[in-house]
């Protein structure tokens, strides 16, 4: 099996018709958007429960219901999403869930942890540098009990949310579109565009379009090069955790629970090739330009 396309070749291990992929995608989307959102609709509806979660603010954290409830309810949809992906893979494609996660015999959790570590270091350096370059973020009103409460929920729910998106886009969708073309650039661009569309409901969507696209392209390319989504899952998790817990754009009701908000990054989209270069060097993907850089600066990763 071709090493470079080994992950894409896993599509041959089960039922792989385009019709099955279309039906499967619809099943997953229905499960996520409709069944997954039922608790939010029921609890956060003025007509049903007498209050609207979106009207809450940070000062109401310990009131009933807390703003964290909105965060929990919205992330519940991702738990349902993973369940529907599992059922789709098992019953429509007659495959195992791990076959849209990795080409390896088992899921490589060390890769996930490594991606989280590298993402945290690079994002942290970028944030630290912003204070010295004249683009400091704003310090939010900080409450330690409030922060710890949100922190405990975020470190559990956010990786689930990120993992569901990676399993769906860089796993299920990527292998499905791989039936049409094996061109890595085309697959990466398609996945990046679909990742944009997925985030249309997000506040500040227009301004974030370039980020969604390039992040989707990056994680798709990483997945194909590494024959699995473990690195993408780890990177996506730390990216979202950094936004929720460290520095947020301040667009969601729970964004003010992060330590900082706003500000301007120093590295910007240069973060993406830097992260790719570190992964390439670590896992020996054979990119000559990466090896040349690391050989010159003599940094081990």
PASEBA-1860 file (N, C-alpha, C; in nm, 3 decimals):
! residues 301
1> XXXXXXXX> 0.085/-0.122/0.000/0.000/0.000/0.000/0.087/0.125/0.000 ~ 0.058/0.219/-0.084/0.136/0.341/-0.095/0.138/0.415/0.039 ~ 0.259/0.438/0.091/0.270/0.499/0.223/0.208/0.637/0.229 ~ 0.229/0.715/0.122/0.180/0.852/0.122/0.028/0.857/0.122 ~ -0.035/0.763/0.055/-0.179/0.764/0.046/-0.243/0.651/0.126 ~ -0.168/0.594/0.221/-0.218/0.482/0.298/-0.348/0.512/0.370 ~ -0.360/0.632/0.425/-0.481/0.668/0.497/-0.600/0.675/0.403 ~ -0.578/0.729/0.284/-0.686/0.738/0.186/-0.725/0.600/0.135
9> XXXXXXXX> -0.628/0.510/0.127/-0.655/0.375/0.076/-0.742/0.292/0.169 ~ -0.753/0.336/0.295/-0.838/0.262/0.389/-0.984/0.261/0.346 ~ -1.020/0.350/0.255/-1.157/0.355/0.205/-1.194/0.223/0.137 ~ -1.094/0.150/0.091/-1.120/0.024/0.021/-1.153/-0.091/0.116 ~ -1.148/-0.066/0.245/-1.171/-0.173/0.342/-1.319/-0.200/0.369 ~ -1.409/-0.124/0.311/-1.552/-0.144/0.335/-1.635/-0.105/0.214 ~ -1.762/-0.080/0.238/-1.853/-0.036/0.132/-1.821/0.109/0.100 ~ -1.788/0.136/-0.027/-1.730/0.267/-0.057/-1.797/0.344/-0.170
17> XXXXXXXX> -1.916/0.312/-0.208/-1.980/0.385/-0.317/-2.006/0.531/-0.278 ~ -2.007/0.617/-0.379/-2.033/0.759/-0.356/-2.170/0.779/-0.292 ~ -2.267/0.700/-0.335/-2.403/0.710/-0.279/-2.401/0.686/-0.129 ~ -2.327/0.584/-0.087/-2.317/0.557/0.057/-2.254/0.675/0.131 ~ -2.155/0.739/0.067/-2.090/0.853/0.133/-2.185/0.973/0.142 ~ -2.265/0.993/0.042/-2.363/1.102/0.047/-2.468/1.075/0.153 ~ -2.520/0.954/0.155/-2.620/0.917/0.257/-2.560/0.927/0.396 ~ -2.439/0.875/0.410/-2.372/0.878/0.539/-2.350/1.020/0.589
25> XXXXXXXX> -2.309/1.108/0.499/-2.288/1.249/0.537/-2.418/1.313/0.584 ~ -2.527/1.284/0.515/-2.658/1.338/0.554/-2.701/1.284/0.690 ~ -2.677/1.157/0.714/-2.712/1.097/0.843/-2.635/1.166/0.957 ~ -2.506/1.186/0.935/-2.424/1.250/1.038/-2.469/1.394/1.062 ~ -2.495/1.468/0.956/-2.536/1.607/0.970/-2.672/1.618/1.038 ~ -2.764/1.530/1.006/-2.896/1.530/1.071/-2.880/1.498/1.219 ~ -2.798/1.399/1.248/-2.774/1.365/1.388/-2.715/1.479/1.466 ~ -2.617/1.548/1.405/-2.549/1.657/1.475/-2.639/1.779/1.491
33> XXXXXXXX> -2.695/1.829/1.381/-2.767/1.955/1.385/-2.906/1.945/1.445 ~ -2.973/1.832/1.430/-3.110/1.821/1.478/-3.119/1.745/1.610 ~ -3.074/1.622/1.611/-3.082/1.545/1.736/-2.986/1.601/1.840 ~ -2.867/1.639/1.798/-2.770/1.693/1.892/-2.810/1.825/1.953 ~ -2.893/1.901/1.883/-2.934/2.033/1.935/-3.064/2.029/2.015 ~ -3.128/1.914/2.025/-3.256/1.907/2.097/-3.246/1.956/2.242 ~ -3.142/1.916/2.319/-3.134/1.968/2.456/-3.125/2.120/2.461 ~ -3.047/2.180/2.369/-3.036/2.326/2.366/-3.170/2.390/2.332
41> XXXXXXXX> -3.240/2.332/2.235/-3.369/2.387/2.196/-3.468/2.379/2.312 ~ -3.467/2.269/2.381/-3.563/2.248/2.491/-3.533/2.337/2.611 ~ -3.406/2.342/2.652/-3.370/2.413/2.775/-3.355/2.562/2.752 ~ -3.300/2.601/2.636/-3.270/2.742/2.611/-3.377/2.813/2.530 ~ -3.500/2.769/2.541/-3.608/2.832/2.467/-3.696/2.914/2.561 ~ -3.722/3.038/2.521/-3.810/3.124/2.600/-3.946/3.059/2.620 ~ -3.995/2.999/2.514/-4.131/2.945/2.518/-4.140/2.820/2.607 ~ -4.033/2.741/2.610/-4.041/2.614/2.682/-3.998/2.629/2.827
49> XXXXXXXX> -3.880/2.689/2.847/-3.825/2.692/2.983/-3.838/2.828/3.051 ~ -3.878/2.930/2.976/-3.899/3.060/3.035/-3.775/3.148/3.038 ~ -3.665/3.104/2.980/-3.546/3.187/2.973/-3.470/3.154/2.846 ~ -3.379/3.241/2.809/-3.299/3.224/2.688/-3.152/3.225/2.726 ~ -3.082/3.115/2.696/-2.941/3.105/2.735/-2.857/3.219/2.678 ~ -2.892/3.265/2.559/-2.810/3.368/2.496/-2.822/3.503/2.566 ~ -2.924/3.518/2.652/-2.940/3.643/2.725/-2.853/3.649/2.849 ~ -2.791/3.536/2.884/-2.710/3.531/3.005/-2.578/3.602/2.983
57> XXXXXXXX> -2.518/3.649/3.092/-2.384/3.706/3.083/-2.297/3.647/3.194 ~ -2.173/3.688/3.195/-2.078/3.626/3.286/-2.116/3.646/3.432 ~ -2.178/3.757/3.464/-2.214/3.784/3.603/-2.318/3.686/3.654 ~ -2.385/3.616/3.564/-2.488/3.521/3.603/-2.434/3.378/3.614 ~ -2.302/3.366/3.625/-2.241/3.234/3.619/-2.299/3.138/3.720 ~ -2.321/3.185/3.841/-2.370/3.095/3.944/-2.520/3.107/3.967 ~ -2.585/3.182/3.879/-2.731/3.186/3.883/-2.784/3.061/3.814 ~ -2.914/3.047/3.810/-2.974/2.932/3.742/-3.050/2.980/3.620
65> XXXXXXXX> -3.014/2.936/3.499/-2.902/2.847/3.468/-2.774/2.927/3.444 ~ -2.657/2.873/3.465/-2.532/2.946/3.442/-2.500/2.956/3.294 ~ -2.413/3.051/3.259/-2.372/3.065/3.120/-2.298/2.940/3.073 ~ -2.234/2.870/3.166/-2.163/2.747/3.130/-2.260/2.643/3.077 ~ -2.384/2.650/3.118/-2.484/2.555/3.069/-2.497/2.564/2.917 ~ -2.493/2.686/2.865/-2.501/2.703/2.720/-2.384/2.633/2.652 ~ -2.267/2.647/2.709/-2.148/2.583/2.653/-2.161/2.431/2.656 ~ -2.212/2.378/2.766/-2.228/2.233/2.778/-2.330/2.182/2.677
73> XXXXXXXX> -2.441/2.251/2.665/-2.546/2.206/2.575/-2.502/2.207/2.429 ~ -2.430/2.312/2.390/-2.385/2.320/2.252/-2.282/2.211/2.221 ~ -2.198/2.180/2.318/-2.097/2.076/2.297/-2.156/1.936/2.304 ~ -2.273/1.922/2.362/-2.339/1.792/2.364/-2.366/1.743/2.222 ~ -2.389/1.835/2.130/-2.414/1.798/1.991/-2.295/1.724/1.931 ~ -2.176/1.756/1.978/-2.056/1.689/1.924/-2.045/1.546/1.974 ~ -2.093/1.523/2.096/-2.098/1.385/2.146/-2.193/1.303/2.059 ~ -2.308/1.361/2.029/-2.405/1.294/1.941/-2.346/1.277/1.801
81> XXXXXXXX> -2.270/1.377/1.756/-2.207/1.369/1.624/-2.113/1.250/1.614 ~ -2.032/1.227/1.715/-1.940/1.112/1.714/-2.019/0.982/1.712 ~ -2.128/0.977/1.788/-2.212/0.858/1.789/-2.268/0.829/1.650 ~ -2.313/0.932/1.581/-2.370/0.912/1.447/-2.261/0.877/1.345 ~ -2.141/0.930/1.364/-2.030/0.890/1.276/-2.002/0.742/1.295 ~ -1.998/0.698/1.421/-1.975/0.556/1.450/-2.082/0.469/1.384 ~ -2.209/0.505/1.398/-2.316/0.425/1.340/-2.309/0.425/1.188 ~ -2.273/0.540/1.130/-2.261/0.548/0.984/-2.150/0.457/0.933
89> XXXXXXXX> -2.035/0.465/0.997/-1.922/0.382/0.956/-1.953/0.234/0.976 ~ -2.016/0.201/1.087/-2.043/0.061/1.119/-2.151/0.000/1.031 ~ -2.260/0.071/1.010/-2.376/0.010/0.944/-2.390/0.045/0.795 ~ -2.341/0.160/0.754/-2.350/0.198/0.614/-2.225/0.153/0.537 ~ -2.110/0.168/0.600/-1.985/0.135/0.531/-1.924/0.002/0.575 ~ -1.979/-0.059/0.679/-1.930/-0.188/0.728/-1.781/-0.181/0.764 ~ -1.744/-0.077/0.835/-1.605/-0.057/0.873/-1.595/-0.025/1.021 ~ -1.469/-0.013/1.067/-1.443/0.025/1.206/-1.415/0.175/1.214
97> XXXXXXXX> -1.453/0.237/1.325/-1.432/0.380/1.341/-1.284/0.416/1.332 ~ -1.198/0.330/1.383/-1.054/0.360/1.380/-1.001/0.373/1.238 ~ -1.072/0.317/1.140/-1.026/0.323/1.002/-1.046/0.459/0.936 ~ -1.117/0.550/1.002/-1.122/0.688/0.954/-1.046/0.780/1.050 ~ -0.970/0.718/1.141/-0.887/0.794/1.234/-0.739/0.774/1.205 ~ -0.699/0.650/1.176/-0.557/0.623/1.158/-0.532/0.504/1.067 ~ -0.418/0.507/1.001/-0.371/0.394/0.921/-0.292/0.296/1.007 ~ -0.258/0.339/1.129/-0.183/0.253/1.219/-0.276/0.149/1.283
105> XXXXXXXX> -0.216/0.049/1.344/-0.295/-0.059/1.402/-0.384/-0.007/1.515 ~ -0.333/0.087/1.591/-0.409/0.148/1.700/-0.393/0.299/1.693 ~ -0.482/0.370/1.757/-0.475/0.517/1.762/-0.350/0.558/1.841 ~ -0.271/0.647/1.784/-0.146/0.692/1.845/-0.172/0.814/1.932 ~ -0.197/0.790/2.061/-0.228/0.900/2.153/-0.105/0.986/2.181 ~ 0.014/0.929/2.166/0.135/1.008/2.185/0.145/1.119/2.082 ~ 0.097/1.092/1.961/0.095/1.195/1.858/0.000/1.309/1.897 ~ -0.114/1.274/1.951/-0.209/1.377/1.995/-0.146/1.466/2.102
113> XXXXXXXX> -0.082/1.403/2.200/-0.020/1.478/2.309/0.092/1.567/2.257 ~ 0.170/1.513/2.162/0.279/1.593/2.105/0.225/1.715/2.032 ~ 0.116/1.698/1.957/0.056/1.811/1.885/0.003/1.915/1.982 ~ -0.057/1.869/2.092/-0.107/1.963/2.194/0.010/2.041/2.253 ~ 0.120/1.973/2.282/0.236/2.039/2.341/0.295/2.143/2.246 ~ 0.315/2.103/2.119/0.373/2.195/2.022/0.281/2.314/1.997 ~ 0.150/2.288/1.984/0.055/2.396/1.963/0.055/2.494/2.079 ~ 0.060/2.443/2.200/0.061/2.528/2.320/0.186/2.615/2.323
121> XXXXXXXX> 0.301/2.556/2.291/0.426/2.632/2.293/0.424/2.743/2.188 ~ 0.384/2.710/2.066/0.386/2.810/1.958/0.283/2.919/1.982 ~ 0.160/2.881/2.019/0.058/2.982/2.049/0.101/3.068/2.168 ~ 0.163/3.004/2.268/0.208/3.076/2.386/0.316/3.178/2.353 ~ 0.411/3.139/2.270/0.517/3.232/2.227/0.457/3.349/2.150 ~ 0.361/3.320/2.065/0.295/3.425/1.987/0.222/3.523/2.077 ~ 0.152/3.471/2.177/0.081/3.558/2.272/0.180/3.641/2.353 ~ 0.285/3.578/2.402/0.386/3.647/2.482/0.452/3.758/2.402
129> XXXXXXXX> 0.481/3.731/2.276/0.546/3.831/2.191/0.457/3.951/2.164 ~ 0.325/3.929/2.162/0.233/4.039/2.131/0.240/4.150/2.235 ~ 0.279/4.116/2.359/0.288/4.218/2.464/0.407/4.311/2.440 ~ 0.507/4.262/2.370/0.627/4.343/2.346/0.627/4.409/2.209 ~ 0.527/4.376/2.127/0.521/4.432/1.993/0.412/4.536/1.977 ~ 0.349/4.573/2.088/0.247/4.678/2.084/0.108/4.632/2.048 ~ 0.081/4.499/2.053/-0.052/4.448/2.022/-0.107/4.366/2.137 ~ -0.101/4.418/2.259/-0.143/4.336/2.374/-0.294/4.314/2.378
137> XXXXXXXX> -0.336/4.196/2.421/-0.480/4.171/2.439/-0.530/4.239/2.566 ~ -0.661/4.237/2.583/-0.724/4.299/2.700/-0.743/4.193/2.809 ~ -0.707/4.228/2.930/-0.726/4.137/3.043/-0.872/4.142/3.086 ~ -0.939/4.027/3.081/-1.079/4.021/3.122/-1.092/4.026/3.272 ~ -1.212/4.061/3.319/-1.239/4.057/3.463/-1.226/3.912/3.509 ~ -1.132/3.887/3.596/-1.095/3.750/3.630/-1.150/3.709/3.766 ~ -1.211/3.592/3.768/-1.259/3.531/3.892/-1.205/3.389/3.896 ~ -1.121/3.358/3.992/-1.059/3.226/3.996/-1.161/3.114/4.009
145> XXXXXXXX> -1.260/3.119/4.099/-1.359/3.010/4.107/-1.436/2.994/3.976 ~ -1.471/3.106/3.915/-1.544/3.102/3.789/-1.458/3.038/3.678 ~ -1.331/3.077/3.675/-1.240/3.026/3.572/-1.218/2.875/3.589 ~ -1.195/2.832/3.711/-1.171/2.689/3.737/-1.293/2.607/3.698 ~ -1.412/2.658/3.727/-1.534/2.587/3.691/-1.542/2.566/3.540 ~ -1.519/2.674/3.467/-1.522/2.664/3.320/-1.408/2.577/3.268 ~ -1.291/2.590/3.330/-1.173/2.514/3.289/-1.200/2.364/3.294 ~ -1.262/2.318/3.401/-1.288/2.174/3.417/-1.381/2.120/3.309
153> XXXXXXXX> -1.481/2.200/3.273/-1.570/2.158/3.164/-1.498/2.166/3.029 ~ -1.420/2.272/3.009/-1.357/2.295/2.879/-1.255/2.187/2.844 ~ -1.174/2.144/2.941/-1.070/2.046/2.908/-1.129/1.909/2.875 ~ -1.255/1.888/2.909/-1.322/1.762/2.873/-1.400/1.778/2.743 ~ -1.481/1.883/2.735/-1.572/1.899/2.622/-1.503/1.950/2.495 ~ -1.405/2.038/2.510/-1.341/2.095/2.392/-1.266/1.992/2.309 ~ -1.187/1.901/2.369/-1.125/1.796/2.286/-1.228/1.706/2.218 ~ -1.343/1.684/2.282/-1.448/1.605/2.217/-1.500/1.679/2.095
161> XXXXXXXX> -1.523/1.808/2.111/-1.571/1.890/1.999/-1.471/1.892/1.884 ~ -1.343/1.915/1.917/-1.240/1.918/1.814/-1.223/1.782/1.747 ~ -1.230/1.676/1.827/-1.212/1.541/1.772/-1.326/1.505/1.678 ~ -1.450/1.544/1.712/-1.562/1.515/1.625/-1.543/1.583/1.489 ~ -1.501/1.709/1.489/-1.481/1.780/1.364/-1.368/1.717/1.283 ~ -1.261/1.675/1.349/-1.151/1.612/1.277/-1.191/1.475/1.221 ~ -1.262/1.396/1.300/-1.307/1.265/1.252/-1.399/1.281/1.132 ~ -1.485/1.383/1.137/-1.579/1.404/1.028/-1.511/1.460/0.904
169> XXXXXXXX> -1.433/1.568/0.920/-1.375/1.635/0.803/-1.247/1.567/0.754 ~ -1.149/1.549/0.842/-1.022/1.491/0.799/-1.026/1.339/0.797 ~ -1.132/1.279/0.848/-1.149/1.136/0.841/-1.254/1.098/0.738 ~ -1.379/1.113/0.773/-1.489/1.067/0.688/-1.495/1.140/0.554 ~ -1.499/1.273/0.558/-1.511/1.352/0.435/-1.386/1.337/0.348 ~ -1.269/1.339/0.409/-1.145/1.328/0.331/-1.137/1.196/0.257 ~ -1.168/1.086/0.324/-1.165/0.957/0.256/-1.273/0.948/0.148 ~ -1.387/1.009/0.174/-1.494/1.009/0.074/-1.456/1.086/-0.051
177> XXXXXXXX> -1.401/1.207/-0.033/-1.359/1.285/-0.149/-1.238/1.221/-0.217 ~ -1.166/1.138/-0.142/-1.054/1.065/-0.200/-1.096/0.962/-0.303 ~ -1.225/0.931/-0.306/-1.276/0.842/-0.411/-1.283/0.913/-0.545 ~ -1.291/1.045/-0.540/-1.304/1.126/-0.662/-1.167/1.169/-0.714 ~ -1.077/1.208/-0.623/-0.944/1.251/-0.663/-0.844/1.214/-0.554 ~ -0.721/1.185/-0.594/-0.615/1.157/-0.497/-0.514/1.272/-0.494 ~ -0.546/1.381/-0.560/-0.458/1.498/-0.559/-0.460/1.562/-0.421 ~ -0.346/1.565/-0.356/-0.340/1.620/-0.221/-0.378/1.769/-0.217
185> XXXXXXXX> -0.327/1.853/-0.308/-0.369/1.994/-0.305/-0.521/2.011/-0.322 ~ -0.579/1.938/-0.416/-0.724/1.950/-0.439/-0.803/1.901/-0.317 ~ -0.762/1.788/-0.260/-0.830/1.738/-0.140/-0.820/1.838/-0.025 ~ -0.704/1.901/-0.011/-0.684/1.998/0.097/-0.771/2.121/0.077 ~ -0.780/2.168/-0.047/-0.862/2.286/-0.076/-1.011/2.256/-0.055 ~ -1.056/2.141/-0.104/-1.196/2.102/-0.085/-1.230/2.095/0.063 ~ -1.142/2.032/0.139/-1.167/2.018/0.283/-1.166/2.153/0.352 ~ -1.077/2.242/0.309/-1.074/2.375/0.367/-1.201/2.453/0.340
193> XXXXXXXX> -1.255/2.441/0.219/-1.380/2.509/0.183/-1.497/2.453/0.263 ~ -1.505/2.323/0.274/-1.612/2.261/0.352/-1.602/2.298/0.499 ~ -1.480/2.314/0.548/-1.459/2.354/0.687/-1.508/2.497/0.710 ~ -1.494/2.581/0.608/-1.550/2.717/0.616/-1.702/2.710/0.630 ~ -1.766/2.633/0.543/-1.912/2.624/0.542/-1.965/2.572/0.676 ~ -1.893/2.481/0.736/-1.933/2.425/0.866/-1.944/2.533/0.973 ~ -1.863/2.636/0.962/-1.856/2.739/1.067/-1.939/2.863/1.037 ~ -2.024/2.857/0.935/-2.107/2.972/0.902/-2.187/3.025/1.021
201> XXXXXXXX> -2.244/2.939/1.108/-2.323/2.992/1.220/-2.240/3.064/1.327 ~ -2.108/3.052/1.323/-2.025/3.110/1.428/-2.026/3.262/1.425 ~ -2.028/3.327/1.541/-2.013/3.474/1.547/-1.879/3.514/1.486 ~ -1.877/3.626/1.416/-1.754/3.673/1.353/-1.707/3.586/1.239 ~ -1.801/3.516/1.176/-1.766/3.420/1.070/-1.689/3.484/0.955 ~ -1.734/3.600/0.908/-1.673/3.663/0.791/-1.524/3.690/0.814 ~ -1.493/3.747/0.929/-1.354/3.780/0.958/-1.268/3.655/0.976 ~ -1.332/3.545/1.014/-1.256/3.423/1.044/-1.243/3.329/0.924
209> XXXXXXXX> -1.302/3.366/0.810/-1.298/3.277/0.692/-1.155/3.235/0.654 ~ -1.059/3.328/0.646/-0.923/3.284/0.611/-0.867/3.182/0.710 ~ -0.894/3.203/0.838/-0.843/3.108/0.939/-0.903/2.970/0.918 ~ -1.036/2.964/0.901/-1.101/2.835/0.882/-1.044/2.763/0.759 ~ -1.024/2.838/0.653/-0.974/2.777/0.530/-0.833/2.721/0.549 ~ -0.743/2.805/0.597/-0.604/2.762/0.610/-0.588/2.654/0.716 ~ -0.668/2.662/0.821/-0.661/2.556/0.923/-0.710/2.424/0.864 ~ -0.817/2.429/0.785/-0.868/2.309/0.720/-0.768/2.250/0.622
217> XXXXXXXX> -0.703/2.338/0.544/-0.601/2.293/0.449/-0.483/2.230/0.523 ~ -0.437/2.297/0.628/-0.323/2.247/0.705/-0.350/2.111/0.765 ~ -0.461/2.096/0.834/-0.490/1.969/0.901/-0.517/1.856/0.802 ~ -0.572/1.892/0.685/-0.591/1.790/0.581/-0.456/1.741/0.529 ~ -0.368/1.834/0.501/-0.236/1.800/0.449/-0.157/1.719/0.551 ~ -0.166/1.759/0.677/-0.098/1.686/0.785/-0.152/1.544/0.795 ~ -0.283/1.531/0.784/-0.346/1.399/0.793/-0.297/1.306/0.683 ~ -0.290/1.355/0.561/-0.245/1.272/0.449/-0.097/1.236/0.464
225> XXXXXXXX> -0.016/1.335/0.502/0.127/1.309/0.518/0.155/1.211/0.630 ~ 0.077/1.218/0.737/0.104/1.136/0.856/0.021/1.008/0.860 ~ -0.069/0.990/0.764/-0.152/0.869/0.758/-0.243/0.853/0.880 ~ -0.297/0.963/0.928/-0.389/0.957/1.041/-0.423/1.096/1.089 ~ -0.529/1.106/1.166/-0.574/1.238/1.212/-0.530/1.269/1.354 ~ -0.442/1.188/1.413/-0.405/1.210/1.553/-0.341/1.347/1.576 ~ -0.248/1.386/1.487/-0.186/1.518/1.501/-0.288/1.629/1.482 ~ -0.377/1.612/1.385/-0.481/1.712/1.360/-0.575/1.725/1.480
233> XXXXXXXX> -0.608/1.612/1.541/-0.695/1.614/1.659/-0.630/1.689/1.774 ~ -0.502/1.662/1.797/-0.432/1.730/1.905/-0.418/1.879/1.879 ~ -0.382/1.915/1.754/-0.366/2.056/1.720/-0.498/2.131/1.730 ~ -0.605/2.070/1.679/-0.737/2.132/1.685/-0.781/2.151/1.830 ~ -0.754/2.053/1.914/-0.794/2.061/2.056/-0.724/2.176/2.126 ~ -0.591/2.188/2.109/-0.519/2.294/2.179/-0.553/2.430/2.120 ~ -0.581/2.437/1.991/-0.623/2.563/1.930/-0.751/2.614/1.996 ~ -0.849/2.526/2.009/-0.976/2.567/2.068/-0.965/2.591/2.218
241> XXXXXXXX> -0.885/2.511/2.286/-0.865/2.533/2.430/-0.796/2.667/2.454 ~ -0.703/2.702/2.368/-0.633/2.830/2.382/-0.730/2.945/2.364 ~ -0.823/2.928/2.271/-0.924/3.032/2.247/-1.020/3.043/2.364 ~ -1.066/2.931/2.415/-1.165/2.932/2.523/-1.106/2.972/2.658 ~ -0.982/2.933/2.684/-0.926/2.948/2.818/-0.821/3.059/2.831 ~ -0.747/3.088/2.725/-0.637/3.184/2.735/-0.672/3.318/2.672 ~ -0.697/3.319/2.542/-0.729/3.444/2.473/-0.838/3.420/2.370 ~ -0.946/3.491/2.381/-1.061/3.471/2.293/-1.092/3.599/2.216
249> XXXXXXXX> -1.167/3.585/2.107/-1.208/3.705/2.032/-1.322/3.780/2.099 ~ -1.383/3.721/2.204/-1.490/3.789/2.277/-1.622/3.794/2.204 ~ -1.650/3.692/2.123/-1.772/3.693/2.042/-1.883/3.605/2.099 ~ -1.846/3.507/2.183/-1.945/3.418/2.244/-1.971/3.462/2.388 ~ -2.083/3.417/2.444/-2.116/3.456/2.580/-2.016/3.402/2.680 ~ -1.952/3.287/2.647/-1.854/3.230/2.739/-1.712/3.277/2.709 ~ -1.693/3.357/2.603/-1.559/3.402/2.568/-1.496/3.487/2.677 ~ -1.578/3.561/2.751/-1.525/3.646/2.857/-1.473/3.567/2.975
257> XXXXXXXX> -1.489/3.434/2.971/-1.434/3.350/3.076/-1.287/3.322/3.052 ~ -1.237/3.351/2.933/-1.094/3.338/2.905/-1.018/3.448/2.980 ~ -0.888/3.430/2.995/-0.808/3.528/3.068/-0.797/3.659/2.990 ~ -0.776/3.649/2.859/-0.762/3.767/2.774/-0.864/3.764/2.661 ~ -0.883/3.877/2.600/-0.965/3.883/2.479/-0.909/3.988/2.386 ~ -0.942/3.973/2.256/-0.895/4.070/2.157/-0.747/4.057/2.131 ~ -0.683/4.169/2.103/-0.541/4.169/2.074/-0.512/4.128/1.931 ~ -0.385/4.126/1.894/-0.344/4.092/1.759/-0.219/4.005/1.767
265> XXXXXXXX> -0.222/3.893/1.697/-0.108/3.802/1.702/0.008/3.855/1.621 ~ 0.129/3.817/1.660/0.248/3.861/1.589/0.273/3.775/1.466 ~ 0.263/3.644/1.482/0.295/3.553/1.373/0.184/3.540/1.271 ~ 0.059/3.557/1.313/-0.053/3.543/1.222/-0.058/3.405/1.160 ~ -0.077/3.402/1.028/-0.088/3.273/0.959/0.047/3.205/0.939 ~ 0.156/3.270/0.977/0.287/3.204/0.973/0.293/3.089/1.072 ~ 0.201/3.090/1.168/0.195/2.980/1.265/0.175/2.846/1.194 ~ 0.096/2.847/1.087/0.063/2.721/1.020/0.185/2.653/0.958
273> XXXXXXXX> 0.266/2.723/0.875/0.386/2.655/0.823/0.486/2.620/0.931 ~ 0.490/2.697/1.039/0.581/2.664/1.149/0.539/2.532/1.214 ~ 0.411/2.517/1.240/0.360/2.394/1.299/0.384/2.277/1.205 ~ 0.357/2.296/1.076/0.379/2.190/0.980/0.526/2.148/0.978 ~ 0.615/2.246/0.979/0.758/2.217/0.975/0.802/2.135/1.095 ~ 0.751/2.168/1.212/0.786/2.092/1.333/0.738/1.948/1.322 ~ 0.616/1.929/1.277/0.563/1.793/1.262/0.642/1.715/1.156 ~ 0.674/1.781/1.046/0.746/1.716/0.938/0.883/1.669/0.985
281> XXXXXXXX> 0.951/1.753/1.060/1.083/1.717/1.113/1.073/1.604/1.215 ~ 0.977/1.614/1.301/0.961/1.514/1.407/0.931/1.376/1.349 ~ 0.842/1.369/1.252/0.797/1.240/1.201/0.857/1.204/1.065 ~ 0.960/1.279/1.025/1.043/1.245/0.907/0.957/1.225/0.781 ~ 0.885/1.332/0.744/0.802/1.326/0.625/0.882/1.349/0.497 ~ 1.009/1.384/0.513/1.094/1.396/0.395/1.085/1.528/0.321 ~ 1.038/1.635/0.387/1.033/1.766/0.324/1.173/1.829/0.331 ~ 1.239/1.845/0.217/1.377/1.892/0.215/1.390/2.033/0.270
289> XXXXXXXX> 1.292/2.120/0.240/1.302/2.257/0.289/1.295/2.262/0.441 ~ 1.217/2.172/0.500/1.208/2.166/0.647/1.339/2.117/0.706 ~ 1.392/2.008/0.650/1.517/1.952/0.703/1.631/2.051/0.689 ~ 1.631/2.128/0.579/1.736/2.227/0.558/1.732/2.335/0.666 ~ 1.613/2.381/0.701/1.599/2.485/0.804/1.645/2.432/0.940 ~ 1.598/2.313/0.977/1.632/2.260/1.108/1.780/2.223/1.118 ~ 1.838/2.182/1.009/1.981/2.152/1.009/2.064/2.279/1.034 ~ 2.014/2.392/0.984/2.085/2.517/1.001/2.070/2.574/1.142
297> XXXXX> 1.949/2.567/1.196/1.927/2.629/1.328/1.959/2.531/1.440 ~ 1.978/2.404/1.405/2.019/2.301/1.502/1.928/2.294/1.624 ~ 1.798/2.285/1.597/1.698/2.268/1.703/1.636/2.131/1.691 ~ 1.631/2.059/1.800/1.569/1.928/1.800/1.421/1.939/1.837 ~ 1.337/1.858/1.774/1.193/1.862/1.804/1.146/1.722/1.842
END
